[in-house]
Structures are given as structure tokens and as C-alpha cells.
């Protein structure tokens, strides 16, 4: 097998799409949070929570569906904590995210050892199986790439279209974008900025949890320490690389997925290189693209800035309401 054969093999493209899915799910979730003005570097921790508790849920219930639900809930729970600290308490959002990532690593590693002991035996849970599209799956080359994937792959693809529609064609999407660009204007319009941001951040946790479950329940069906290996940070970088758009973010995640599929195949060759070099390849590829091809990018104007309600205007509103109540009496 020569090196170029990799790119003519349908398995390579099938794997690239499958390996893109965890990143795509997390990045679509992160996009909601980012567009609402809440910096979410905690995607890594939310994915890790989803990866572990999704595996655990499927392992004990013998149901992949329950595993996915548990993964989404646990990712959402960590996101809710991020929202509380960032939006309500107004802690620095970068510091909060770093703390949550460390918390997720500690929780998953500790619970894994408490439940399964120190021998780290690879116990398998039920996992997702590829969807059978019948005749479509038998189409040469294309059938294997597009019609032999696990359900989360198709969900992630639909999600890209859905996120784009929500952000640019619904009033809710307009509120999310306004919360990230000009939250005071949104407040003046009578929409609760805090609620909009809370919902966006929790939604990012749900989707990131599913992204984590896509790692543990899409083939390997097990868990080990730090299994996400920085994919949450890559998802965040993909949002920036994609200039905070759904389509651009999807393309960026596909680049990393292709890089990961490539490094797995390169390890089969007898190159006289440490295997760590191949593991580094997708990350290096992403970094190179960010440096040389990304160009200037400008995020939401209020990204990372806590919103402090105008107390004077709030008092004015209450006064008006009191006067109106008096008039009605």
C-alpha cells in the first residue's frame, strides 16, 4: 500500500466524518454560547463529562439511548454551573472555564477508579451501530462514506443547518446574537439578557455532552482518563476559525477530523518516528491552518463581558409600573 492510497480509500473519508462528529456537536453548542456573549472554553470539560457519564449510563442500563441522555444532562449540568458563575456571579469567564475543565477531569477520573477499581480493565458498554440505508449503503465508494455512519453523525449534520436557521431566521436567534453584540439594546427591547445567555450556555453543555458520548459510544465503547484529549479546545478554535458561523465552524471541524483519520493510517506505515508524532499531527495541522489561513476575525462585541443591568433604568421602569397601577386603581 502506497501513501497516496489513503486518499483513494473510502474508509479514510468514512473515518474522517465519524471523527469530526464529536467536535461538530460541541462546536455547534459552543456557537450558541459564543454568539450570546459568554466565552465558553469549558467545552472540554463538558465533553469529558458527557464521555464518561454517557459511557456509564450505557454500561449500566445496557441502552445507548439512555447513555446519550445521561451524557447530555451531565454536560448541561456543568454548563449550568458555568452560566451561574459567569452570568450571575460574574466571575472571569476564562478562569471559570479553566476551573470547570479541571473539575471535570477530577470527577471523571475519581469516579472511574471508585467504580471500576485501579486495574483500568477495559469494560465495554453497548455502542451505536451504523444506520442501514439499504441500497444507498451499497453504492460503491459513496455509500460507505455517507450511508454507513452512526446516528450521531446525521444528527450533527442536521444540527449545522438547524443552528444556522435558528441564528439567522428566528427571533430567538436574533435575541442570542443581540445578547452577544449589544446586550443593553436587547434589554431596552424588554428581553431578559440573563435568560437568553443562560439558555445558550446550557444548550452548549447539552450538545457538548453528546459530543463526548460520540467519542465513547461510537466504536471504542469504553472510557479512559482524559479521553477527550483537548477536543473541546479544538471545537472552540473551530468556532473562531469559522468566524462564528455554523458553516465555517463545520468546515474547521472537518479539517481536524480528516487530520485525525490521517494520523491513524500513517501509524500503519513503518516510519521510524515515535507514535506521539502522529498523535500530534491533527493538532499541528489545525494550528498551522489557524496561523496561515484564518485571517483577521472579529467575534461578538460583548463576548466575555458580563452584563450589568442599568439600575437607574430599572428603577424608572418600576416607578412607571407603580404609577400605572395607581392609575388603574
C-alpha positions in Angstrom: 0.0 0.0 0.0 1.5 3.3 -1.0 0.9 6.5 0.9 -1.4 8.0 -1.7 -3.8 5.0 -1.5 -5.0 6.5 1.8 -6.8 9.3 -0.2 -8.5 6.8 -2.6 -9.8 4.6 0.2 -13.5 5.2 1.2 -12.6 4.1 4.8 -10.5 7.2 5.2 -13.4 9.5 4.4 -15.8 7.5 6.4 -13.5 7.8 9.4 -12.9 11.5 8.8 -16.6 12.2 9.0 -17.1 10.0 12.1 -14.1 11.6 13.9 -15.4 15.0 13.1 -18.8 14.4 14.8 -17.7 14.9 18.4 -16.1 18.2 17.5 -19.0 19.3 15.4 -21.6 18.7 18.2 -19.5 20.5 20.8 -18.7 23.4 18.4 -22.4 23.9 17.4 -23.2 24.1 21.1 -20.3 26.5 21.7 -21.5 28.7 18.9 -24.7 29.4 20.8 -22.8 30.4 23.9 -20.3 32.5 22.0 -23.0 34.3 20.0 -24.8 35.1 23.2 -21.7 36.7 24.6 -20.4 34.0 27.0 -16.9 32.8 26.4 -17.0 29.0 26.7 -13.6 27.5 27.0 -15.3 24.9 29.2 -16.3 22.8 26.2 -13.5 20.4 27.0 -14.8 19.7 30.5 -18.4 19.4 29.2 -17.3 16.9 26.6 -15.4 14.9 29.2 -18.4 14.7 31.5 -20.6 13.6 28.6 -18.0 11.0 27.5 -17.7 9.4 31.0 -21.3 9.6 32.2 -22.6 8.6 28.7 -20.4 5.5 28.9 -21.5 4.9 32.4 -25.2 5.3 31.6 -25.0 2.9 28.6 -22.9 0.4 30.6 -25.4 0.1 33.5 -28.6 0.4 31.5 -27.4 -1.6 28.5 -29.0 1.2 26.4 -27.2 3.5 24.2 -30.2 5.9 24.2 -30.1 6.3 27.9 -26.3 6.8 27.7 -26.8 9.7 25.3 -29.5 11.2 27.5 -27.3 11.0 30.6 -24.3 12.4 28.6 -26.4 15.4 27.5 -27.7 16.1 31.0 -24.3 15.9 32.7 -22.8 18.2 30.0 -25.7 20.6 30.6 -25.3 20.4 34.4 -21.6 21.6 34.1 -22.7 24.3 31.7 -25.3 25.4 34.1 -22.6 25.9 36.7 -20.5 27.8 34.1 -23.6 30.0 33.4 -24.2 30.7 37.1 -20.5 31.7 37.8 -20.1 33.7 34.6 -23.5 35.4 34.3 -24.9 35.7 37.8 -21.7 35.8 39.9 -19.8 37.5 37.1 -16.5 35.6 37.7 -13.9 36.0 34.9 -15.2 33.6 32.2 -11.7 32.3 31.3 -10.9 31.5 35.0 -14.3 29.8 35.4 -13.8 27.6 32.3 -10.3 26.5 33.4 -11.7 25.6 36.8 -14.6 23.6 35.3 -12.2 21.7 33.0 -10.1 20.7 35.9 -13.2 19.8 37.9 -14.5 17.6 35.1 -11.1 15.8 34.8 -11.1 15.2 38.6 -14.7 14.0 38.8 -14.4 11.6 35.8 -11.0 10.1 36.9 -12.1 9.7 40.5 -15.5 8.1 39.8 -13.9 5.8 37.2 -11.5 4.4 39.8 -14.1 4.3 42.5 -16.4 2.3 40.3 -14.1 0.1 38.3 -11.0 -0.1 40.5 -7.3 0.5 39.8 -6.7 -2.2 37.2 -8.3 0.0 34.5 -9.8 -3.1 32.8 -11.4 -2.1 29.5 -15.0 -2.8 30.2 -17.2 -2.3 27.1 -20.6 -0.7 27.1 -23.2 -1.0 24.3 -22.3 1.3 21.4 -24.0 2.8 18.5 -24.2 0.9 15.2 -24.2 2.4 11.7 -27.6 3.1 10.3 -28.7 0.8 7.4 -29.9 2.7 4.4 -30.4 -0.4 2.3 -29.5 0.1 -1.3 -27.9 3.5 -0.6 -25.3 1.9 1.6 -24.3 -0.4 -1.3 -23.4 2.4 -3.7 -19.7 2.0 -4.5 -17.4 4.3 -2.6 -20.0 6.9 -1.8 -22.3 4.5 0.1 -19.7 3.6 2.6 -18.8 7.2 3.2 -22.2 8.8 3.6 -24.6 5.9 4.3 -22.8 3.8 6.8 -22.4 6.1 9.8 -23.7 6.1 13.3 -26.9 8.1 14.1 -25.0 11.0 15.8 -23.2 11.7 12.5 -26.5 12.5 10.8 -27.7 14.4 13.9 -24.6 16.6 13.7 -25.1 17.3 10.0 -28.7 18.3 10.5 -27.6 20.4 13.5 -25.4 22.6 11.3 -28.4 23.5 9.2 -30.6 23.9 12.2 -28.2 26.2 14.1 -27.8 28.4 11.0 -31.6 28.7 10.7 -32.1 29.4 14.3 -29.4 32.1 14.5 -30.4 34.0 11.3 -34.1 33.2 10.7 -35.8 33.2 14.1 -36.5 35.8 16.8 -34.7 33.6 19.3 -31.6 33.6 17.2 -31.8 37.4 16.9 -32.0 37.6 20.7 -28.9 35.4 21.0 -26.9 37.5 18.6 -28.1 40.7 20.2 -27.0 39.4 23.6 -23.5 38.9 22.2 -23.3 42.1 20.3 -25.3 44.7 22.2 -27.0 43.3 25.3 -28.1 46.7 26.5 -30.2 47.2 23.4 -31.8 43.8 23.9 -32.6 44.8 27.5 -34.2 48.0 26.3 -36.4 46.0 24.0 -37.7 44.2 27.0 -35.9 40.9 26.6 -34.1 39.4 29.6 -30.4 39.2 28.7 -29.7 36.9 31.6 -32.2 34.3 30.5 -31.0 34.4 26.9 -27.5 33.8 27.9 -28.3 31.1 30.4 -30.3 29.1 27.8 -27.5 29.5 25.3 -24.8 28.3 27.7 -26.9 25.3 29.0 -27.6 24.3 25.4 -23.9 24.4 24.7 -23.5 21.9 27.6 -26.1 19.6 26.2 -24.5 19.4 22.8 -21.0 19.1 24.2 -22.2 16.2 26.4 -23.5 14.5 23.3 -20.1 15.2 21.6 -18.4 13.5 24.4 -20.7 10.5 24.2 -19.9 10.3 20.4 -16.3 9.5 21.4 -17.1 6.7 23.9 -20.1 5.2 22.3 -19.2 5.2 18.6 -16.9 2.3 18.4 -14.4 2.1 21.3 -17.3 1.8 23.7 -15.2 2.4 26.8 -13.6 5.2 28.8 -10.1 6.2 30.0 -8.7 9.2 31.6 -8.9 12.4 29.6 -10.3 10.6 26.7 -11.4 13.9 25.0 -7.6 14.9 24.7 -8.2 18.5 24.0 -11.1 18.1 21.5 -13.1 20.7 23.4 -10.4 23.3 22.8 -10.2 22.3 19.2 -14.0 22.8 19.0 -13.6 26.3 20.4 -10.8 27.0 18.0 -13.1 25.8 15.1 -15.7 28.4 16.1 -13.1 31.2 15.9 -11.6 29.7 12.6 -15.2 29.5 11.2 -15.7 33.2 12.1 -18.6 32.4 14.4 -20.8 30.9 11.6 -22.3 27.4 11.5 -20.9 26.5 8.1 -17.4 27.9 8.7 -17.2 26.1 12.0 -18.3 22.8 10.4 -15.6 23.1 7.8 -13.0 23.7 10.5 -14.0 20.7 12.5 -13.9 18.6 9.3 -10.3 19.6 8.9 -9.4 18.2 12.3 -11.4 15.1 11.7 -9.6 14.4 8.5 -6.2 15.0 10.2 -7.1 12.5 12.9 -8.2 9.9 10.4 -4.9 10.5 8.5 -2.7 10.1 11.6 -4.4 6.8 12.4 -3.5 5.4 9.0 0.0 6.8 9.0 0.7 4.8 12.1 0.3 1.7 10.0 3.3 2.6 8.0 6.7 1.7 9.3 8.0 5.2 9.6 10.9 5.5 12.0 9.1 8.1 14.1 7.7 8.0 17.6 4.0 7.4 17.6 3.5 10.6 19.6 4.4 12.4 16.4 1.4 11.0 14.6 -0.9 11.8 17.6 0.3 15.4 17.4 -0.5 15.7 13.6 -4.2 16.8 13.8 -3.4 19.4 16.4 -0.4 20.7 14.5 -2.5 20.8 11.3 -5.2 22.8 12.9 -2.7 25.2 14.4 -1.0 25.7 11.0 -4.3 26.5 9.4 -5.2 28.9 12.1 -1.9 30.8 11.7 -1.6 30.9 8.0 -5.1 30.8 6.5 -7.5 32.2 9.0 -7.0 35.9 8.5 -8.5 38.6 10.8 -11.6 37.6 12.7 -13.8 39.6 15.0 -16.1 37.9 17.5 -19.2 39.2 19.1 -18.6 42.6 20.6 -19.8 41.7 24.1 -18.1 38.3 24.2 -16.6 37.6 27.6 -18.2 40.7 29.2 -20.7 40.2 32.0 -23.9 42.2 31.6 -24.7 44.6 34.4 -28.3 45.8 34.2 -28.8 49.6 34.3 -30.2 50.1 37.8 -31.4 53.6 37.1 -33.5 52.4 34.2 -34.7 49.5 36.2 -35.9 51.9 38.9 -37.6 54.0 36.3 -39.4 51.0 34.9 -40.6 50.1 38.4 -41.8 53.6 39.0 -43.8 53.6 35.8 -45.4 50.3 36.7 -46.3 51.7 40.1 -47.9 54.8 38.6 -49.8 52.7 36.1 -51.1 50.5 38.9 -52.2 53.6 40.8 -54.0 54.9 37.7 -55.8 51.6 37.3 -57.0 51.8 40.9 
